[in-house]
Amino acid sequence: MWFESGRVCLDLVATSGPPEGIADSGGLSLWLTGAGLVPGRTPPARVQADWLEPFRALRADVASLVAAELSHREPAEEPLARVNARAAGPPPALCAVRDHDGHLVRELCGGAAAVGCAALLAAVARDAVELLTDPGDRDRLRACEGEGCTRVYLDTSRGHRRRWCSSELCGNRERVARHRARVLAARPA
């Protein structure tokens, strides 16, 4: 299932599951395309099994930094240093090319085969650095209030009163639970 948090780095954190969102190279390939890191026209053909561990490690580091921010704690030095080191790398290069209708679309320069794991990790890590250093975005970081949900998102709602990662999922579960409670309370004893 795809989840859009408002930031690529938070979308990566959301893959931690359960179930594991990047269980294999195919899942990582789908996530990279779904997150917009690789334009749909050029799906990453070279995603290798050895890419999984670096993406999972970055996911854990970003999750640690976001959790520290949400609880108003100092971030741990090790995850911060690793995210900063990843962010220093060059991101994948994008080019504008014409599609079959003549419209300009994004494509990876050199094609999917030219893009390496480090470049894609750099793009996600740079997004995390931008998120965590932007006071406006930090103030809009929210943890879902849904029971058992661990997702984090940017609250872009009017009035900034969003409570759930998804109104359709966690919000609906809470509304159904409240309705059931009201029905049970209204039954005669």
Contacts in CASP RR format, 6 or more apart in sequence:
PFRMAT RR
TARGET T0000
AUTHOR 0000-0000-0000
METHOD contacts of the structure
MODEL  1
MWFESGRVCLDLVATSGPPEGIADSGGLSLWLTGAGLVPGRTPPARVQAD
WLEPFRALRADVASLVAAELSHREPAEEPLARVNARAAGPPPALCAVRDH
DGHLVRELCGGAAAVGCAALLAAVARDAVELLTDPGDRDRLRACEGEGCT
RVYLDTSRGHRRRWCSSELCGNRERVARHRARVLAARPA
2 34 0 8 1.000
3 11 0 8 1.000
3 14 0 8 1.000
3 151 0 8 1.000
3 165 0 8 1.000
3 166 0 8 1.000
4 11 0 8 1.000
5 11 0 8 1.000
5 13 0 8 1.000
5 14 0 8 1.000
5 151 0 8 1.000
5 152 0 8 1.000
5 153 0 8 1.000
5 154 0 8 1.000
5 165 0 8 1.000
6 153 0 8 1.000
6 154 0 8 1.000
6 156 0 8 1.000
7 127 0 8 1.000
7 131 0 8 1.000
7 137 0 8 1.000
7 154 0 8 1.000
8 35 0 8 1.000
8 36 0 8 1.000
8 37 0 8 1.000
8 123 0 8 1.000
8 124 0 8 1.000
8 127 0 8 1.000
9 62 0 8 1.000
9 66 0 8 1.000
9 124 0 8 1.000
9 125 0 8 1.000
9 127 0 8 1.000
9 128 0 8 1.000
9 131 0 8 1.000
10 62 0 8 1.000
10 66 0 8 1.000
10 131 0 8 1.000
10 152 0 8 1.000
10 153 0 8 1.000
10 154 0 8 1.000
11 31 0 8 1.000
11 35 0 8 1.000
12 31 0 8 1.000
12 35 0 8 1.000
12 55 0 8 1.000
12 58 0 8 1.000
12 59 0 8 1.000
12 62 0 8 1.000
12 124 0 8 1.000
13 59 0 8 1.000
13 62 0 8 1.000
13 63 0 8 1.000
13 66 0 8 1.000
13 151 0 8 1.000
13 152 0 8 1.000
14 151 0 8 1.000
14 152 0 8 1.000
14 165 0 8 1.000
15 21 0 8 1.000
15 22 0 8 1.000
15 31 0 8 1.000
15 59 0 8 1.000
16 59 0 8 1.000
16 63 0 8 1.000
16 150 0 8 1.000
21 27 0 8 1.000
21 31 0 8 1.000
22 28 0 8 1.000
22 31 0 8 1.000
22 52 0 8 1.000
22 55 0 8 1.000
22 56 0 8 1.000
22 59 0 8 1.000
24 49 0 8 1.000
24 52 0 8 1.000
25 47 0 8 1.000
25 48 0 8 1.000
25 49 0 8 1.000
25 51 0 8 1.000
25 52 0 8 1.000
26 47 0 8 1.000
28 47 0 8 1.000
28 51 0 8 1.000
28 52 0 8 1.000
28 55 0 8 1.000
29 43 0 8 1.000
29 44 0 8 1.000
29 47 0 8 1.000
32 38 0 8 1.000
32 44 0 8 1.000
32 47 0 8 1.000
32 120 0 8 1.000
33 39 0 8 1.000
33 40 0 8 1.000
33 43 0 8 1.000
33 44 0 8 1.000
37 92 0 8 1.000
37 120 0 8 1.000
37 123 0 8 1.000
37 124 0 8 1.000
38 44 0 8 1.000
38 92 0 8 1.000
38 108 0 8 1.000
38 112 0 8 1.000
38 115 0 8 1.000
38 120 0 8 1.000
39 94 0 8 1.000
39 105 0 8 1.000
39 106 0 8 1.000
39 107 0 8 1.000
39 108 0 8 1.000
41 99 0 8 1.000
41 105 0 8 1.000
41 106 0 8 1.000
41 107 0 8 1.000
42 107 0 8 1.000
42 108 0 8 1.000
42 111 0 8 1.000
42 112 0 8 1.000
43 112 0 8 1.000
44 112 0 8 1.000
44 115 0 8 1.000
44 120 0 8 1.000
45 112 0 8 1.000
45 113 0 8 1.000
46 112 0 8 1.000
46 113 0 8 1.000
46 115 0 8 1.000
46 116 0 8 1.000
48 117 0 8 1.000
50 117 0 8 1.000
51 117 0 8 1.000
54 117 0 8 1.000
54 121 0 8 1.000
55 117 0 8 1.000
55 121 0 8 1.000
55 124 0 8 1.000
57 82 0 8 1.000
58 82 0 8 1.000
58 83 0 8 1.000
58 86 0 8 1.000
58 121 0 8 1.000
58 124 0 8 1.000
58 125 0 8 1.000
60 79 0 8 1.000
61 79 0 8 1.000
61 80 0 8 1.000
61 82 0 8 1.000
61 83 0 8 1.000
62 79 0 8 1.000
62 83 0 8 1.000
62 124 0 8 1.000
62 125 0 8 1.000
62 128 0 8 1.000
64 75 0 8 1.000
64 76 0 8 1.000
64 79 0 8 1.000
65 75 0 8 1.000
65 76 0 8 1.000
65 79 0 8 1.000
65 80 0 8 1.000
65 83 0 8 1.000
65 128 0 8 1.000
65 132 0 8 1.000
66 131 0 8 1.000
66 132 0 8 1.000
66 141 0 8 1.000
66 152 0 8 1.000
68 74 0 8 1.000
68 75 0 8 1.000
68 76 0 8 1.000
69 75 0 8 1.000
69 132 0 8 1.000
69 138 0 8 1.000
69 141 0 8 1.000
70 141 0 8 1.000
70 143 0 8 1.000
70 152 0 8 1.000
75 132 0 8 1.000
83 125 0 8 1.000
83 128 0 8 1.000
83 129 0 8 1.000
84 125 0 8 1.000
84 129 0 8 1.000
86 118 0 8 1.000
86 121 0 8 1.000
86 122 0 8 1.000
86 124 0 8 1.000
86 125 0 8 1.000
87 122 0 8 1.000
87 125 0 8 1.000
87 126 0 8 1.000
87 128 0 8 1.000
87 129 0 8 1.000
88 122 0 8 1.000
89 118 0 8 1.000
89 119 0 8 1.000
89 122 0 8 1.000
90 119 0 8 1.000
90 122 0 8 1.000
91 119 0 8 1.000
91 120 0 8 1.000
91 122 0 8 1.000
91 123 0 8 1.000
91 126 0 8 1.000
92 108 0 8 1.000
92 109 0 8 1.000
92 115 0 8 1.000
92 116 0 8 1.000
92 119 0 8 1.000
92 120 0 8 1.000
92 123 0 8 1.000
93 108 0 8 1.000
93 109 0 8 1.000
93 110 0 8 1.000
94 106 0 8 1.000
94 107 0 8 1.000
94 108 0 8 1.000
94 109 0 8 1.000
95 106 0 8 1.000
95 107 0 8 1.000
95 108 0 8 1.000
95 109 0 8 1.000
95 110 0 8 1.000
96 104 0 8 1.000
96 105 0 8 1.000
96 106 0 8 1.000
96 107 0 8 1.000
97 104 0 8 1.000
97 105 0 8 1.000
97 107 0 8 1.000
98 104 0 8 1.000
98 105 0 8 1.000
99 105 0 8 1.000
108 114 0 8 1.000
108 115 0 8 1.000
130 137 0 8 1.000
131 137 0 8 1.000
131 138 0 8 1.000
131 141 0 8 1.000
132 138 0 8 1.000
137 154 0 8 1.000
140 154 0 8 1.000
140 155 0 8 1.000
140 156 0 8 1.000
140 160 0 8 1.000
141 152 0 8 1.000
141 153 0 8 1.000
141 154 0 8 1.000
141 155 0 8 1.000
142 152 0 8 1.000
142 153 0 8 1.000
142 154 0 8 1.000
142 155 0 8 1.000
142 162 0 8 1.000
142 163 0 8 1.000
143 150 0 8 1.000
143 151 0 8 1.000
143 152 0 8 1.000
144 150 0 8 1.000
144 151 0 8 1.000
144 152 0 8 1.000
144 153 0 8 1.000
144 163 0 8 1.000
144 164 0 8 1.000
144 165 0 8 1.000
144 166 0 8 1.000
144 170 0 8 1.000
145 163 0 8 1.000
145 164 0 8 1.000
145 170 0 8 1.000
145 174 0 8 1.000
146 163 0 8 1.000
146 164 0 8 1.000
146 165 0 8 1.000
146 170 0 8 1.000
146 171 0 8 1.000
146 173 0 8 1.000
146 174 0 8 1.000
147 170 0 8 1.000
147 173 0 8 1.000
147 174 0 8 1.000
147 177 0 8 1.000
149 164 0 8 1.000
149 165 0 8 1.000
149 170 0 8 1.000
151 165 0 8 1.000
151 170 0 8 1.000
152 165 0 8 1.000
153 162 0 8 1.000
153 165 0 8 1.000
155 161 0 8 1.000
155 162 0 8 1.000
156 162 0 8 1.000
163 171 0 8 1.000
164 170 0 8 1.000
164 171 0 8 1.000
164 174 0 8 1.000
END
